[in-house]
């Protein structure tokens, strides 16, 4: 069993007693009872973590070690996470409230995937490239001159950005931290992880594993913090980059702070994703798929929750009836049970927020086709029934704002062009999907929707491809090669073409290129 009560932070390769006396009690969403606690950092604790990360980056050889060495440590950590998979499943279900099934297929498994994947990616990535070119033909045959010769020869090096502060959302804390920290580490950065307040325990459990995996002191540091100390971390002058997943409101403040400090940031923010059902869709497969990409995963607490169903008016009543019938079969309850499909929301406060949005939707003219309240048989914990709202129009709050709960707004449309317009009528642009018998047409329609990830006849986030949003859903990308490149800065080391680049440099370069 993994530890659940901590008095220290993991800083500089060891557990350091918290300087702050404040504590963060961890409450199980499914029972409303305490299951553990961690200290809550003050500014002195944040300073200690950032100082450790900065020393590890600027005063040791970490950033210039061969990538293979960093990859080996990532794989060693992945192996330890995998070895404790069953322990992580138990802990994640307790502190997050996710179902056992979700913990087993994603929450406790994806962290090892991200560490292993980025290790492999790092080994294959071209961190150095020799580039030679004659650009004179683009200038009418001119040779250039002074400090701008048109015959060029350079070594381009991808270097780590430096000290990175990562702040991840509660709904996938362990996996989300891995998808941020693993590429940063492979790139050669050092990291301060700020855990989410409601569920810090799984990430804290990594501390000893990080040390056992061989990471040098200060390379990965773990702290818990409330809003004030978190803001202090984001604004810390010795942090070189911030990677954040969470609400658009908080992300906007982080972006503003990083902008003032000319500091790069990756922001993976909110969404209001639309699932478009075209008239030719196979309803036998589409209807259950709609539930599996909306209210079921994390009880709707997902940035990519398909929370708007756009239905052709000619099929609206038929599809709604099938959705209601299948929603009634979803098992709500103890997330430790194998048959539970819908677990609790993360906190009582969040449950009240979700219920408030349902109430305001009804007041604005929506109708509750299913759910809409607290399950009568769940007196403990923070449960909300899966909820289907009909009669929704695109101008309603429920169609525009992220709920982050098991709530779907149904919007009818009369033409495909109208469906596209409704899908794009959002300040968000994170994800979406379409259901159609014509897969080729589905890909065509995908190009018309302004989102970062779009699926045909399903929804899935591809860990091997870029993930991120348009508009208020954020900036930057995670996953795949793009995720690694977010933590790298290109440096050009140039020499006159008349000077031969040393053979050792050429032989060890990842790529030798004469193309543009």
Buried (B, 14 or more C-beta within 10 A) or exposed (E): EBEBEBEBBBBBBEBBEBBBEBBBEBBBBBBBEEBBBBBBBBBEBBBBBBBBBBBBBEEBEBBEEEBEEBBBBBBBBBBBBBEBBEBBBBBBBBBBBBBBBBBBEBBBBBBBBBBBBBBEBBBEBEBBBBBBBEBBEEEEEEEEEEEEBBBBBBBBBBBBBBBBBBBBBBBBBBBBBBBBBBBBBBBBBBBBBBBBBBBBBBBBBBBBBBBEBEBBBBBBBBBBBBEEBBBBBBBBEBBBBBBBBBBBEBBEBBBEBBEEBEBBBBBBBBBBBBBBBBEEBEBEEBBBBBBBBBBBBBBBBBBBBBBBBBBBEEBBEEBBEBBBEBBEEBEBBBBBBEEBBBBBBBBBEBBEBBBEBBEBBBEBEBEBBBBBEBBEEBEEBBBBBBBBBBBBBBEBBBBBBBBBBBBBBBBBBEEBEBBBEBBBBBEBBBBBBBBBEBEEBBEEBBEBBBBBBBBBBBBEBEBEEBBBBBBBBBBBBBBBBBBBBBBBBEEEEBBEBEEEBEEEBEEEBBEEEEEE
